[in-house]
Amino acid sequence: MSDLPLDFGDPADLDRLRRDFRAWLAGHPLPARGADEPVPVHLHRWHRMLHCGGWVGLDVPLEYGGRGLTALHQVAVSDELGARGAPGVPRIGYLAHALLEFGSEEQRRRLLPRMLAGDDVWCQGFSEPGAGSDLAGLSTRADRGEYGHYTVNGQKLWTSYAQYSDLCLLLARTDVTGPAHASISAFVLPLDRPGVTVRPLRAAGGDDEFCALFLDDVRLTESDRVGAEGDGWALAMTTVAYERNALDTGHLSKYGLLVERLRRRARESRGSLPDGLLSDIGRCVVDYHVLVAHSRRRTAERLAGQAAGPESSVDKLLMTRAEQRLYETALKVFPEELYEDSEEGGESEEGGEIFKDYLYSRAASVYGGTSQIQRNIIAKRLLRLTADDRG
């Protein structure tokens, strides 16, 4: 929740930044969403408002359109937004840091300011129909031809809001003879290139966030490649590290608000809640505090200059467990929020916010790598277990 003590020897100006941001939020509420306005268009307006206020890219250097502050300053802004139930800072931080680490100087200066300002909307082309959790098994090919050009063929899946995006950070295989992890490269793909087809998919919650991306003889140049050939896997791990830290994304404070609601209901129930449900609430509280401690630890490691590694698989498992148990328990404790009132009166078929969050949480054990894959990574790369050790 807001004002979480981060215990990192916080910069002296961190409290002042929080106060300034609260004052800015008081004068700049989230704009109302139009009746027929798609969610990503509404969120893009919020993105531009935040950027105009100076609240996007706080930890990006000044020369690339940021404010040149620290990761803690950006975390503080995400924390404040989450504590108010507001949409978070646009989820471009992981893409920005990938470009900072792997992009050329020309790419940083050309792409980052427009990304931060929302002048270019980005999506992420990683997962494929046969390589979602096992990202190293991707089959999209970028074959190098004359004069440094690449011809790209393949399909991506679960590409969030690609239909509203201008650019895609794309992973493709540039070497079919080398090791799987070492033969993947990253590219900036303009989605208006000939041969690119975007097809939205309808999700269980009713929205069309996810898309399939078809690539048929798409031409890219050497200047579209981010980093050297073979840097794609390392770049992907950098993006994942930012996606999986609940402090970076503002998920932590959002979870904290709901955990506090559950605790209040447990205190006020005067024994009317079943013991089993009280135990579930207790587990949610424990999950939350474990995630808080672990997120602080991961942030501290990053501030100390430690590169992202397989430890992010632990983050993913902890966040998945916390999120799924939290919304499953909340539906039991607040059954009245299973549905929302329709404008005509009565109950809407769309369901209330907790129900929508519950539906979305079911995917947490799949997107970004399934829980089974995360456990395999932990076993092999952290615990150094062999097949014999695992039985």
C-alpha positions in Angstrom: 0.0 0.0 0.0 1.0 3.6 -0.3 4.1 4.8 1.7 5.5 1.2 2.0 8.9 1.6 3.7 11.2 0.3 1.1 14.3 0.3 3.4 16.8 0.9 0.6 18.3 4.0 2.1 15.6 5.9 0.2 16.6 9.1 -1.6 15.9 12.2 0.5 13.6 13.5 -2.1 11.4 10.4 -2.3 8.8 11.6 0.2 8.7 15.0 -1.6 8.1 13.3 -4.9 5.2 11.3 -3.4 3.7 14.5 -2.0 4.1 16.3 -5.4 2.5 13.3 -7.2 -0.5 13.2 -4.8 -1.0 16.9 -5.4 -0.8 16.4 -9.1 -3.3 13.5 -8.9 -5.7 15.7 -6.9 -5.8 18.1 -9.8 -5.7 15.5 -12.6 -8.2 12.7 -12.0 -8.5 9.8 -14.4 -10.5 11.1 -17.4 -13.9 9.5 -17.9 -14.1 6.8 -20.5 -16.4 7.4 -23.4 -19.3 5.0 -23.9 -17.8 3.4 -27.0 -14.1 4.2 -26.3 -11.9 1.1 -26.3 -10.0 0.5 -23.0 -6.5 0.9 -24.6 -7.5 4.2 -26.2 -8.8 5.4 -22.8 -5.5 4.3 -21.1 -3.5 6.0 -23.8 -5.1 9.3 -22.9 -4.1 8.6 -19.3 -0.6 7.8 -20.5 -0.3 11.2 -22.2 -1.6 13.0 -19.1 1.0 11.2 -16.9 3.7 12.0 -19.3 2.8 15.7 -19.5 3.0 15.8 -15.7 6.4 14.3 -15.8 5.5 10.9 -14.2 6.6 8.5 -17.0 10.1 7.3 -17.4 11.4 8.7 -14.1 14.4 6.3 -14.1 15.2 6.9 -17.8 18.2 9.3 -18.4 17.3 12.9 -19.4 18.9 12.6 -22.8 16.3 9.9 -23.7 13.2 11.7 -22.5 13.2 10.6 -18.9 13.9 12.5 -15.6 17.2 10.8 -14.7 16.0 9.6 -11.3 16.1 6.2 -9.8 14.0 3.0 -9.9 12.7 3.9 -6.5 11.1 7.1 -7.8 9.3 5.2 -10.5 8.2 2.5 -8.0 6.9 5.3 -5.7 4.7 6.6 -8.5 3.4 3.1 -9.4 2.7 2.5 -5.7 0.6 5.7 -5.3 -1.4 4.9 -8.4 -2.1 1.3 -7.2 -3.1 2.6 -3.7 -5.8 4.7 -5.4 -7.0 1.9 -7.6 -6.0 4.0 -10.6 -4.5 2.6 -13.8 -0.8 2.2 -13.5 2.0 4.0 -15.3 1.9 2.7 -18.9 3.6 -0.7 -19.0 6.5 0.4 -21.2 9.2 0.4 -18.5 10.3 -3.1 -19.4 10.6 -2.2 -23.1 12.4 1.1 -22.3 15.0 -0.7 -20.2 15.5 -3.3 -22.9 16.3 -0.5 -25.4 18.5 1.2 -22.8 20.6 -1.9 -22.3 20.7 -3.4 -25.8 19.7 -0.6 -28.2 22.2 1.5 -30.1 22.6 5.2 -29.3 20.7 6.1 -32.4 17.8 3.8 -31.4 17.7 5.2 -27.9 17.5 8.8 -29.0 15.0 8.1 -31.7 12.7 5.6 -30.0 12.7 6.3 -26.3 11.3 9.8 -26.1 8.4 8.9 -28.4 7.8 5.7 -26.4 7.7 7.6 -23.1 5.4 10.4 -24.5 3.0 7.9 -26.0 3.7 9.2 -29.6 4.4 5.6 -30.5 2.4 2.8 -28.9 4.3 -0.5 -28.5 3.4 -4.1 -28.1 5.5 -7.2 -27.4 5.9 -10.0 -29.9 7.4 -12.9 -27.9 5.0 -15.8 -27.4 3.9 -18.1 -30.2 1.3 -20.9 -30.6 4.0 -23.5 -30.0 6.4 -21.4 -27.9 4.6 -19.5 -25.1 6.1 -20.8 -21.9 9.1 -22.4 -23.7 10.2 -19.2 -25.3 13.5 -20.6 -26.5 11.5 -22.9 -28.7 10.1 -20.1 -30.9 10.0 -20.8 -34.6 9.5 -17.3 -36.2 12.4 -16.9 -38.6 14.4 -13.8 -39.6 16.5 -14.9 -42.5 19.3 -12.6 -43.5 19.7 -11.7 -47.1 21.6 -9.3 -49.2 22.7 -5.9 -47.9 21.8 -6.8 -44.3 18.1 -7.2 -44.9 16.0 -9.8 -43.0 12.9 -11.6 -44.2 10.6 -12.5 -41.4 8.1 -15.3 -41.4 6.1 -16.8 -38.5 3.2 -16.2 -36.1 3.0 -14.6 -32.7 0.2 -15.1 -30.2 -1.2 -13.2 -27.1 0.3 -10.0 -28.4 -1.6 -7.5 -26.1 -3.4 -4.6 -27.9 -1.4 -5.0 -31.1 -4.4 -3.6 -33.0 -3.8 -0.3 -31.3 0.0 -0.3 -31.6 2.5 1.3 -33.9 5.6 -0.8 -33.1 6.4 -4.3 -31.8 9.4 -5.5 -30.0 9.8 -8.8 -31.9 11.8 -11.9 -31.2 12.8 -14.1 -34.1 15.3 -16.9 -34.8 18.3 -15.7 -36.9 20.3 -19.0 -36.6 18.9 -22.4 -37.0 22.1 -24.3 -36.3 23.2 -22.8 -32.9 21.9 -23.4 -29.4 18.2 -22.4 -29.0 18.8 -19.7 -26.4 21.8 -18.2 -28.3 20.2 -18.0 -31.8 17.3 -15.5 -31.1 17.5 -11.9 -32.0 15.3 -8.9 -31.3 13.8 -6.4 -33.8 11.7 -3.2 -33.8 8.9 -4.1 -36.1 6.7 -1.3 -37.5 3.2 -2.9 -37.7 2.4 -1.1 -40.9 5.0 -3.0 -42.8 3.7 -5.1 -45.8 3.1 -8.7 -44.7 2.0 -7.9 -41.1 -1.5 -9.0 -40.2 -3.0 -8.4 -36.8 -6.0 -10.5 -35.7 -7.7 -9.7 -32.3 -8.9 -12.6 -30.1 -11.8 -12.4 -27.7 -10.9 -13.3 -24.1 -13.0 -14.8 -21.3 -13.5 -11.4 -19.7 -15.1 -10.1 -22.9 -12.3 -7.9 -24.2 -10.1 -8.2 -27.2 -6.8 -7.5 -25.5 -5.0 -10.4 -27.1 -4.0 -10.7 -30.7 -2.5 -13.1 -33.2 0.2 -11.6 -35.3 1.0 -13.1 -38.7 4.3 -12.3 -40.4 4.6 -13.2 -44.1 7.8 -12.2 -45.9 8.1 -9.0 -43.8 11.2 -7.0 -44.6 13.4 -5.6 -41.8 16.8 -4.0 -42.0 19.9 -4.2 -39.9 18.9 -0.9 -38.3 15.7 -2.5 -37.0 17.6 -5.1 -35.0 18.1 -4.3 -31.3 21.6 -5.4 -30.1 23.7 -8.0 -31.9 22.4 -11.2 -33.5 21.8 -13.7 -30.6 21.1 -11.0 -28.0 17.3 -11.7 -28.1 17.3 -14.1 -25.1 19.2 -11.8 -22.8 16.9 -8.9 -23.9 13.8 -11.0 -23.2 15.1 -11.8 -19.7 15.6 -8.1 -19.0 12.0 -7.3 -20.0 10.7 -10.2 -17.9 12.5 -9.0 -14.8 10.6 -5.7 -14.9 7.3 -7.4 -15.7 7.5 -9.7 -12.8 8.3 -7.3 -10.0 5.0 -6.3 -8.3 6.6 -3.1 -7.1 7.4 -2.0 -10.7 3.9 -2.7 -12.0 1.9 -1.3 -9.1 0.2 -4.7 -8.5 1.5 -4.8 -5.0 -0.4 -1.8 -3.7 -3.5 -2.9 -5.7 -3.3 -6.3 -3.9 -2.8 -4.4 -0.6 -6.1 -2.5 -1.0 -8.0 -5.8 -1.4 -6.1 -7.5 1.4 -7.1 -4.7 3.7 -10.7 -5.0 2.7 -10.6 -8.7 3.5 -9.0 -8.1 6.9 -11.7 -5.5 7.7 -14.5 -7.9 6.8 -12.9 -10.6 8.9 -12.7 -8.3 11.9 -16.3 -7.1 11.4 -17.8 -10.6 10.8 -18.0 -11.4 14.5 -17.7 -15.1 13.8 -20.2 -15.1 10.9 -17.6 -16.1 8.4 -16.7 -19.9 8.2 -13.4 -20.9 9.8 -12.2 -22.1 6.4 -12.8 -18.7 4.8 -11.0 -17.0 7.7 -8.1 -19.3 7.0 -8.2 -18.3 3.4 -8.1 -14.6 4.3 -5.1 -15.4 6.6 -3.3 -17.1 3.7 -3.9 -14.0 1.5 -2.4 -11.8 4.1 0.7 -14.1 4.3 1.0 -14.3 0.5 0.9 -10.5 0.3 3.6 -9.9 2.9 5.8 -12.5 1.4 5.4 -10.8 -2.0 6.2 -7.4 -0.4 9.4 -8.7 1.1 10.5 -10.5 -2.1 9.7 -7.5 -4.3 11.8 -5.3 -2.1 14.6 -7.8 -2.3 14.5 -7.9 -6.1 14.4 -4.1 -6.3 17.4 -3.8 -3.9 19.4 -6.2 -6.1 18.6 -4.1 -9.2 19.7 -0.9 -7.4 22.9 -2.7 -6.5 23.5 -3.4 -10.2 22.7 -7.1 -10.2 21.6 -8.3 -13.6 18.3 -10.1 -14.1 18.5 -13.8 -13.9 16.5 -17.0 -13.2 15.5 -15.6 -9.8 12.6 -13.8 -11.6 10.9 -17.2 -11.9 10.5 -17.1 -8.1 8.9 -13.7 -8.4 6.5 -15.0 -11.0 5.4 -18.0 -8.9 4.9 -15.8 -5.8 2.8 -13.2 -7.7 0.7 -15.9 -9.4 -0.1 -17.5 -6.0 -0.9 -14.2 -4.3 -3.1 -13.0 -7.2 -5.1 -16.1 -7.8 -5.8 -16.9 -4.1 -6.6 -13.2 -3.4 -9.3 -12.9 -6.1 -10.7 -16.4 -5.5 -11.1 -15.6 -1.8 -12.5 -12.1 -2.5 -15.3 -13.6 -4.6 -16.3 -15.8 -1.6 -16.2 -13.0 0.9 -17.9 -10.4 -1.4 -20.4 -12.5 -3.4 -22.4 -9.4 -4.0 -19.6 -8.2 -6.4 -20.0 -11.2 -8.6 -22.2 -9.1 -10.8 -22.5 -5.4 -11.5 -25.6 -3.4 -11.9 -26.6 -2.6 -15.5 -27.8 0.8 -16.6 -31.3 -0.5 -17.1 -31.4 -2.0 -13.6 -30.8 -5.5 -12.5 -27.6 -7.4 -13.0 -25.2 -7.0 -15.9 -23.8 -10.2 -17.6 -20.4 -8.6 -17.6 -19.8 -9.1 -13.9 -18.3 -6.7 -11.3 -14.7 -5.6 -11.1 -13.6 -8.4 -8.6 -15.1 -11.0 -10.9 -13.3 -9.5 -13.9 -10.0 -9.5 -12.0 -10.7 -13.1 -10.9 -11.1 -14.2 -14.5 -7.9 -12.4 -15.5 -6.0 -13.9 -12.6 -6.7 -17.4 -13.9 -4.2 -16.6 -16.7 -1.5 -15.7 -14.3 -0.2 -19.2 -14.1 0.1 -19.3 -17.9 1.2 -15.9 -19.3 4.9 -15.0 -19.0 5.7 -18.7 -18.7 3.6 -21.3 -17.0 4.1 -22.2 -13.4 5.4 -25.6 -14.4 8.1 -24.0 -16.6 9.0 -21.6 -13.8 9.5 -24.5 -11.4 11.7 -26.2 -13.9 13.8 -23.1 -14.3 14.2 -22.9 -10.5 15.1 -26.5 -10.3 17.7 -26.5 -13.1 19.2 -23.0 -12.8 18.9 -22.0 -9.2 18.9 -25.3 -7.3 21.1 -27.1 -9.9 19.1 -30.2 -9.7 19.6 -33.0 -12.2 17.0 -35.4 -13.5 18.1 -37.9 -10.9 17.7 -35.4 -8.1 14.1 -34.7 -9.3 13.2 -38.4 -9.4 
